[in-house]
Amino acid sequence: MYSEQVLDHFQNPRNAGEVENADAVVEVQNPACGDILRLSARVVDGRITEVRFRAKGCVPAMACASRITEMITGKSIDEARAVKKEDVIASLGGVPAASGHAGQLATDAVGELLKKLNG
């Protein structure tokens, strides 16, 4: 049902936790399914140097949260803004059609994070 990449990110999440002394912290929720994603990040010289997540939700939501932290670390704010839901889902080998909301939650959280970082 789930790709190898989805299961790997779910079972071995990357960047789980909180960034100490974060420059920005956001929490977004999908009211339809109850998934919650919290991101915290630090930026140095216009680049995201560290990002961590805490999430509650389905397997794809956890996997997308883990994966997106990898995808935006090291990127400028503009580069991070360019990461789309489809990019996250494709990088995980896809998710079931009914789980597309997981990629949306991850990109929505990044969007909110970038708004805070951009001031």
N, C-alpha and C positions, 0 to 999 in steps of 0.2 A: 504494500500500500504506500509506504514512504520510501523515498530514494535513500541510498546509502549515505549521501551527504546530509540529508535531513536528520536521519537517525544519529549520525556522528555528532552533529552540532547539539542535538538534544541530549545525548548521553555524555558528551564531553564538551560542555559549553565553554566558549572562549570569552574572556573578559567579563566574567560574572562578578558582581559586587558593586562597590561604590568608589568613585574617584575621591580621594581625600582632597579637601580644599578646592573643589571643582569650581570652574569658572561659570558653569551653568548646570542646572539639574531640572529635568522635566519629567512629568508622568502623564501618560495618555492612556485612555481606556476605550475599548470597543464596547459600547453599551449593548449591542445586539448579542454578543456572546460572552461578555465579561472578561475578556483578556485584558491584562494591564501590563504596560511596559514603562519602566523608569530608566532614563538614561542620565548619566553624569559625565561631564567632559572637562578637559583642560586644553587650553589653546596657548601655544607659544609662537610668536612671530607669524601669526595668521594661519597656523597649521594646527589641526587637531592632533595633539600629541598623545592623548590618552582618552579612551572612552570605555565606560563600563555599563553593564545593564543589570537590572533586576526585573524579573517577569513572572507573571502568573498566567497560565493559559494552556492551550493545547500544544501538542508536539510541534506542529509547524510554527506556532507563535514563538515558542522558545528557540527553535532553530533559526528563524528569521532574525530574532533579536541578537542572538550570538553572531550570526553571519554579518549583519549590518555593522556591528562594531568593528569587525575586521575590515570591512569595505571602506569605512570612512577614516580610520586611523591613518595619520600621515597626510591626509588631504587638506587642501585649503577649504575655506567655507564654501566658495563657489563650486569647487570640485565635489564636495560632499552633497551640495544641493542638487547636483546633476544625477545622483544615484536614484534610480526609479524602482518602484515596486517590482516591475518585471525583471530588472537586473538582479535583485535579491533572490527572487524565486528561481530564475534561470541558473544562478550560481549554486543553488542547492539541488539542481537536477529536477526542479519542478515540485509542485505540491498538488494534492487533489483539488479539483475545481472548487469544491466547497470550502477550501482553506485559503483562498486567495486573500482573505481579510488579514491573514498573518503578515504578508508582505506589506499590505497597506498600513497596518499598525506600526511596523518598523519604520517605514518612510515618513509617516505622520509624526512619529516621535522625533526623528532626525530634523524634520522641518521645524518643529517647535523648539528644539535645541538650538538650531541655527539662528532662529529669531532672537533668542536670548543672547547668543554669542555675538550677534551683529549689533546688539544694543538697540 
